[in-house]
């Protein structure tokens, strides 16, 4: 295997570890994720539809800014 693949695997593992620690320690205070105004939620008797559009837009903006900063630092 190439050393670049190893670096990417380490980065992916570190990201999963960080996400796990955040969910473990701050899971109770992150209940607002997925319940923002603008998230579409339809519940009927035998039907449930949920589309977190506002949450997706917010996460997309956050990821865009992080990648922009990453690119600017390199």
C-alpha positions, 0 to 999 in steps of 0.5 A: 500500500502507498503511504498516502492511503495510510495517511487518509485512513488515519485521517478518516479514523481520527474524524470518526473518533472525534465525531464519536467523542462529540456524540458521547459527551455532547449528545444531549445538547445536540438534540436541535440537529434535525429539528430546525425550523424549515425541516419538513416533517409530515406524520400521518396515520400510516405514513411518516416523511422527514426531510431535514432540509435546513439542517442539510443546508447548515451542514453543507455550509459548515463543510464548505467553510471548513474545506475553504479554510483547509485549502487556504491553509495549504 
